[in-house]
Amino acid sequence: MPENMGRGGRVKILLMGNPNVGKSVVFSRLTGVNVVSSNYPGTTVEFTKGNARIKGEKAEIIDVPGTYSLQPTSKAEEVAKDMLVTENPDVIVDIVDATALERNLYLLLQILEYNIPVVLVLNMWDAACRKGITIDTETLSELLHIPVVPTVAVTGEGIKQLVDTISESKSFGSFEKLSDDEKWRYIGEITQKVQKIQHKHPSFLEKVEDASVKPVTGILIALLVVYISFTVVRLMGEGLISVIEPLFENYYGPVITQAVEQVFPAGVIHDLLIGTTPDFVESFGLLTTGLFVPFAMVLPYVFSFYVVLGVLEDVGYLPRLAVLVDNVMHKVGLHGSSIICMILGLGCNVPGVLSTRILETKRERFIAVTLMAVTVPCMAQNAVIIGLVGRYGSIYLAMVYGTLITVYVIVGLLLNRILKGESPELFLEIPDYHIPNIQVLLKKTWMRIRGFIMEAIPFVLAGVFIVNVLYILGIIDFLANFFAPVLEKLLGLPRDAIVALMIGFLRKDVAVGMLEPLNLLPQQLVVACTVLTLYFPCIATFAVLLRELGVKDTAKAVAVMLITALTVGVLLRGFLGWIT
């Protein structure tokens, strides 16, 4: 039993292992819903911690970023090694993929050199059995001198045995340090003694796994996955809106209006809080528009997106998509892993930008971040675009997103040609397909939604407040007149659209929503939505850009955005005028 166990102390347990071995599922099985996700000090690498009871005693469990080695080659691996040293764990639970024992044992031998009690978890035990792999756990435990527990985390099989084993784990003598060559020889000896592989014909799921990365079938599967994903997002989002919107209109609206008017019957504060019209979008009050837009217009689609994204992550499809698009992404100076950053950017550009740290070179990160900020609208913005433009027919939505895709390719090709350097090849581990664990999926979705709410609400309220102040001071009218030639003559938009462009710097979803009261034609909406996407990132993304790229490269990225937005806006306005 660890030293602190059994005497009221707080035991600290680190979950370690290679990426894609099911650590998050084991973590979810061991902890409750009150978990905390935070960045490791001095980095943007995220880890999660939670609490559990091990034999009645309190324990803190930390899900360490996945790593292949304690000789780090990336920021995440550096953090994993630092946490092993600085967190002073009582027990380390090393989780390995039972279908790839030989590869996973290398990290285990490195961990054992730190002389901390270790429990080895052979996760995905069911997948190993399906593949004809049998492992003698008793012999493996004897050879390594540590407890070995087989688990199927997605079903909970073996988790109770793991908890019992953690509570009984004892300290042991020092483990002899070996050179890399000696480690691999020892690993070969171990696997030869404990593992037997019986040939089995591939299952249907394994055939689908192979088809997912082949050019022809992979593209068809990718198109099907994208279509299903966005259909589910749209239908689920619309369903939630149909529930939430009546709550605002029938209950919240009358109550908040009556409460404010009892204290402020009229005047500036009245208008600032609830606006001058009962319409939630057009009123532009802090307590009406400021809450209706994020909760009733945006949150339903964001929730739906994160559910779908979580399923794709947990199933194991995203790495296959990265491999599939690797050749195409090289044309724009990136490799396949960057598609994962772009997909995250569809949820929110902030985590999308931060995730570009998985890319190896400064050149790749600049291209990825610039393309994301220019052409990838977040889910909140997508939600409002779909709501506004979609009502006029799918052809207009196709114009918006077709333009963004075209700009992505053209700008990417230009950046790849202009910027010196090369894109490294893709080295990515592809996990087996797995059935998602509902508990893990819901917990991950809740953490992401909580982060969105904490970020979105302050910026929406700040944006609404600032615009009201600018209206009062007459600055909006001044700017509208100043930029009228650009808006009216070049882009074909009314001068009042300047308000949406200004708000776009704070929240682009709110900015797009502000186009509705302008009664724009469908063609004007296409131009306005496209330009709003292209011209500048929201303030949260801009702040992250400064931190990730620095002032000089951020200025370059902003220049690309502004030039692209104006050029595309003018060309799109001319094209739409020609075809209509």
Beta strands, then each sheet from edge to edge (+ up, - down):
strand 1: 11-17
strand 2: 36-39
strand 3: 46-54
strand 4: 57-63
strand 5: 91-97
strand 6: 118-123
strand 7: 133-135
strand 8: 148-150
strand 9: 195-197
sheet 1: 2+ 3- 4+ 1+ 5+ 6+ 8+
sheet 2: 7+ 9-
end
